[in-house]
C-alpha cells in the first residue's frame, strides 16, 4: 500500500503519495463514497475518520507554511471552499492565528459554483475597481443575482465579488504588507490580482496543508 | 420526606454573605446558577445573549420549586447581565438577596498557579466561593495561560496542559476580590495566553485588548465548543 497523506477539504481532497511524491486532486464526494480509503495522516473535518494520525487544519497550515517559507516573520492565509484560516509568525513562532467559519462561510465554494453556472473563466476576468462587500457565500449569491437583475454582466458582478473576498481576506489577515496565499484560489488570477491591490502576494498553491502532515 | 432546598447564587458573593446564609439555612445546599445544568430554555432571554446569564435565568426557573433564596451578585464583581437577571427573577417572585462584593484585600493564590489540570483548577476555585480552599499546592512555572471566566462548555479547559496558570476573573475569585479590575487585567508577559470570554459578554473588549497587547489568542464561544475554537486553541498551545 502506498503511503498517502490527505487534506480532505469540503469540496476537494488533496492527496500526496509519499513514496513517489505525486499529488492528486479529487472531489471530496468521491472520497465519501469510498469507505475503504485510509491515510497515514490527514487533515480536514472529513479526514478525521480515515486516519490514525489526524492533524487539525490550523496546525497543518502552520507546519506546512513553515516548511515552504523561509522568512522569520510572515503571514499565511488559506482560503478554502468553506472557510478562511490565517497564521502569523514572528521569529518562526506562531504570533496570531484565526479560523473564520461564520463570516467567511462558503465563499470559495460560491465562487466555484457561480463560475461554472455563468461559464466564467476567472483567469481571463479583469479585476474590478468596485467590490461587493459581503463575507458570506449565501449573501453573495443574493447580491450577485441582484446586480445582474440591475443590468450588470455576470462577469462584472463576479469580479466585484472576488474583489470583496480579497479585501475581506486582507483585513482578516490583519493587513500585512506581504501575504503568502494558500488554497485553490492561488490559481485564480482575478483573485490574486485583486488582492495585490492591498498587499504583496506570494501564492503557495493548494498543497500547503499536505506539507504540514509529514 | 422533606424537600431538598437550594440556595442559588451566581458570581462570587463575599465569604461573609455565604457564611451568614449558611448559618440561617444550615440544611440547604448551595448551587451555582451560572453553571450549565442542561435546564430547559425558559424562553425569557433573547437568543443572542450571554450564555452564562441565560443559564442563571433558565436554571432558576427550572429549579423554582426547590429554591429557597437566590444570592444575586449585582455589582462590579459581576455584570449588568447579573443585575438585570436579579430584577427579572425578583419580578417573577423569587426571593432575591442582592449583594455586591467589594472586597479589595487579595488572599494568596495557590490553585491558579498550581500544576493541577486546568478543569480541576477552575472547579476548585469556583467551589471555593462556598467552601474556602484550605489546601496549598506547589507552584509550577507557567507554560501557558488561561484568562477569563469559567466557560459554559467546560470541555474547553481540557485542551490545556497542567502547567497552565489561571488569570482574569477566575483568578480574582480565588483571591476573593472579584471586582479587582487591576488583578483581572494582569497576566505574566511572555506566557502564551488564551483570552476567553463568552460571546455577548462585556468582557470581550478586555479579552481582545489583552490578547493584542500580549500576543495571545482571543476566543469567544457562545454555547457548546465548536471545531474551529478547538482547532485554534490546540494550534496555539502546540505552536505558540
Interface residues (C-beta under 8 A of the other chain):
Chain A: X45 X56 X57 X58 X59 X62 X63 X83 X87 X90 X93 X94 X95 X96 X97 X98 X99 X100 X101
Chain B: X215 X217 X226 X227 X228 X230 X231 X232 X234 X235 X236 X238 X239 X240
